[in-house]
Amino acid sequence: AVVSTQSTGKIEMQVVPGSPVLLIELIRPDLKYPLGFSVKDGHITTLVRGSIGERAGVRVGHRIIAINGESTVTLDHDSIAGILLSETGKLLLKTMPSQIFNLMLGLEEPEYL
């Protein structure tokens, strides 16, 4: 017996325009004010609700690729954390989704549909 393989459902896909890279401007007046997010190996892992980071647009699951115009791609965890812990005033972050970052560097294989 042959079973029909025709689909009875409809799938719609939509391409959303825009760059995956976010530019985030943090304002930290003094070191006594925490940025409100955690980083592991350059990846943002947690975010405190109402923090400087959340209000500026920091996103969990993103990779920090630059701080104040300087690439962080080759920096280790301690270097990135050191910069974030010591900066005051305006702090410019450039981030992108970790999955896209990992695909670009060949750290993950794409899943094909």
PLY file of the C-alpha trace (Angstrom):
ply
format ascii 1.0
element vertex 113
property float x
property float y
property float z
element edge 112
property int vertex1
property int vertex2
end_header
0.00 0.00 0.00
1.21 3.48 -0.85
0.59 6.22 1.71
0.13 9.80 0.51
2.98 12.11 1.48
1.19 15.32 0.61
1.35 17.98 3.29
-1.89 19.22 4.74
-0.32 22.25 6.45
1.15 25.49 5.23
4.53 26.88 6.28
5.36 30.53 5.86
8.85 31.95 6.24
9.70 35.60 6.51
13.13 37.16 6.16
13.60 39.95 8.65
15.89 42.70 7.33
18.62 44.13 9.50
22.08 43.46 10.76
22.62 40.85 13.45
25.15 43.21 15.04
23.91 45.47 17.86
25.60 48.69 18.92
24.99 49.30 22.60
25.91 52.44 24.52
26.24 51.93 28.25
26.63 54.89 30.60
28.32 53.99 33.87
28.94 57.05 36.06
31.13 55.27 38.62
32.55 51.80 39.35
30.14 51.45 42.27
27.35 50.93 39.70
27.39 47.37 38.29
26.68 46.90 34.59
24.18 44.18 35.51
25.18 41.32 33.24
27.51 38.32 33.35
29.96 37.27 30.67
31.57 33.89 30.05
34.26 33.77 27.35
32.77 36.88 25.74
29.21 35.52 25.69
26.53 37.33 27.72
25.00 34.70 30.00
22.78 36.57 32.48
21.16 39.98 32.73
19.75 41.74 35.78
16.31 43.25 35.28
16.38 47.06 35.46
20.19 47.21 35.29
22.35 49.58 33.24
22.87 46.72 30.78
19.19 45.89 30.35
18.21 49.54 29.91
20.91 49.95 27.23
19.79 46.88 25.24
22.26 44.16 26.26
20.92 40.71 25.29
21.55 37.30 26.81
22.88 34.90 24.18
24.98 37.53 22.41
28.76 37.58 21.98
30.65 40.82 22.64
32.73 41.39 19.51
34.06 44.88 20.33
34.36 47.28 23.25
34.94 50.97 22.52
35.84 50.15 18.91
38.47 47.54 19.84
37.85 43.94 18.75
37.39 41.38 21.54
37.22 38.38 19.21
40.69 37.09 20.14
40.63 38.19 23.80
40.30 35.67 26.61
37.67 35.82 29.35
39.88 37.62 31.88
40.76 40.38 29.40
37.14 41.04 28.46
36.00 40.93 32.10
38.86 43.25 33.09
37.80 45.86 30.55
34.13 45.67 31.57
34.94 45.84 35.29
37.29 48.83 35.01
35.54 51.20 32.56
33.43 54.19 33.59
31.62 56.82 31.55
30.47 55.84 28.07
31.09 52.22 27.11
30.30 51.19 23.53
29.65 47.48 22.97
29.20 45.74 19.67
27.45 42.37 20.03
25.94 39.70 17.84
24.01 36.48 18.50
26.41 33.81 19.79
25.11 31.23 17.32
25.93 33.46 14.33
29.34 34.25 15.82
30.08 30.54 16.27
28.94 29.73 12.71
31.16 32.48 11.29
34.19 31.09 13.11
33.37 27.50 12.19
32.80 26.54 15.83
29.35 25.14 14.97
27.92 23.42 11.93
24.77 24.86 10.35
21.56 22.84 10.53
19.96 22.49 7.15
16.21 22.10 6.76
0 1
1 2
2 3
3 4
4 5
5 6
6 7
7 8
8 9
9 10
10 11
11 12
12 13
13 14
14 15
15 16
16 17
17 18
18 19
19 20
20 21
21 22
22 23
23 24
24 25
25 26
26 27
27 28
28 29
29 30
30 31
31 32
32 33
33 34
34 35
35 36
36 37
37 38
38 39
39 40
40 41
41 42
42 43
43 44
44 45
45 46
46 47
47 48
48 49
49 50
50 51
51 52
52 53
53 54
54 55
55 56
56 57
57 58
58 59
59 60
60 61
61 62
62 63
63 64
64 65
65 66
66 67
67 68
68 69
69 70
70 71
71 72
72 73
73 74
74 75
75 76
76 77
77 78
78 79
79 80
80 81
81 82
82 83
83 84
84 85
85 86
86 87
87 88
88 89
89 90
90 91
91 92
92 93
93 94
94 95
95 96
96 97
97 98
98 99
99 100
100 101
101 102
102 103
103 104
104 105
105 106
106 107
107 108
108 109
109 110
110 111
111 112
